[in-house]
């Protein structure tokens, strides 16, 4: 029996809804086919954007969407993606398969997508190969409501009113594909570029600097020291790669239990990264004004056999569902510093929520976890403590359980729990401090096998079903988590 305590008097504050954000790049079949089919397609669409994908994303309340990259962002010239389609120049997508990018999905289409989904836009600008002027003009094009060359150009392209631009990233991975820069050099460039990311009209932009790659603590130190007062958020990228190297990442669907537990162990590393980067940020920003923006995270496996290696298409199993739950619990726990997070990459790429095949669409196990966890958006995080019972295989050990909790606007207590062991159920005795529960309702995502997944032939193998394994008797709550499961409980 595992003892767990939830203390509603202990809280780190509000879980920002954008912690449940996503990332979509011009990569493989994410934008084209995944979202964009064009208005003359036989696939039902709204002004070129497929309706089934929009409806699925709306249903889980996707709060924020990052675009156009990724590495693509520092190659992207926004003026190529506006105006009549037939006049938009093509480019080569050098990072992702060397395929032709026809620029049919550009600024107007991205804002249309955000409007349809109800997501706040997060646009990432080009520092690596773009100019200050180009970035400045893009912001003016998107947000200025008066007469100006860029605002008038926007009007000529069919959009009278400016859009609300919530987040702007000043470059992506500028330590790597975004220019191979040293942190000192980028910190100076950031200050220069960010100066011209102006708050036009009533729009107020949350400016995000390129942050560290994984455990590059020196990068965080330099950025905070040189630029903290010019930025609102600092990004962090970390992918869960089970294999020993980037050339042997492991299969998404065919794996051993050793790979299973290794994947979960590597997913847990996000906790250490947030703690350590945040400790550095605390030295320059004790009030935690600057947000840590985990704008790329998720599993990264070898591509599905037979698919273009540059398209990063991978399947998604119950293992990915657990990785997602563990990350989201971690972000919830650190809601005082983690202001936004963006899973890579929504449709058909990496740890996708959705897979498409022409007119067909399926929801992955990861999608269903985001469905369960939407209850935490804007909730007041509350403290969860539990015994350190372990699931061990060989020399690798992880906790039996991952958990986080929050109280929503109606005063309900929402608790998310995952059992990481693929064989054993976990019995939990729950002590609710400061909350008197009269009833509990539950939903669960689980599976029979470690590799269980949804396919176009069998799209409902892993889904959300009601959960009856929790009971409230006076002050005592008992829960039995099935092996490899993610559960959301709501107490009233
Ligand atoms: O998500 C795929 C790639 O991973 C992104 O383009 C880049 O930012 C990161 O290295």
Boltz pocket constraint, residues with backbone or C-beta under 6 A from the ligand:
constraints:
  - pocket:
      binder: B
      contacts: [[A, 25], [A, 69], [A, 70], [A, 71], [A, 72], [A, 172], [A, 173], [A, 296], [A, 344], [A, 345], [A, 350]]
      max_distance: 6.0
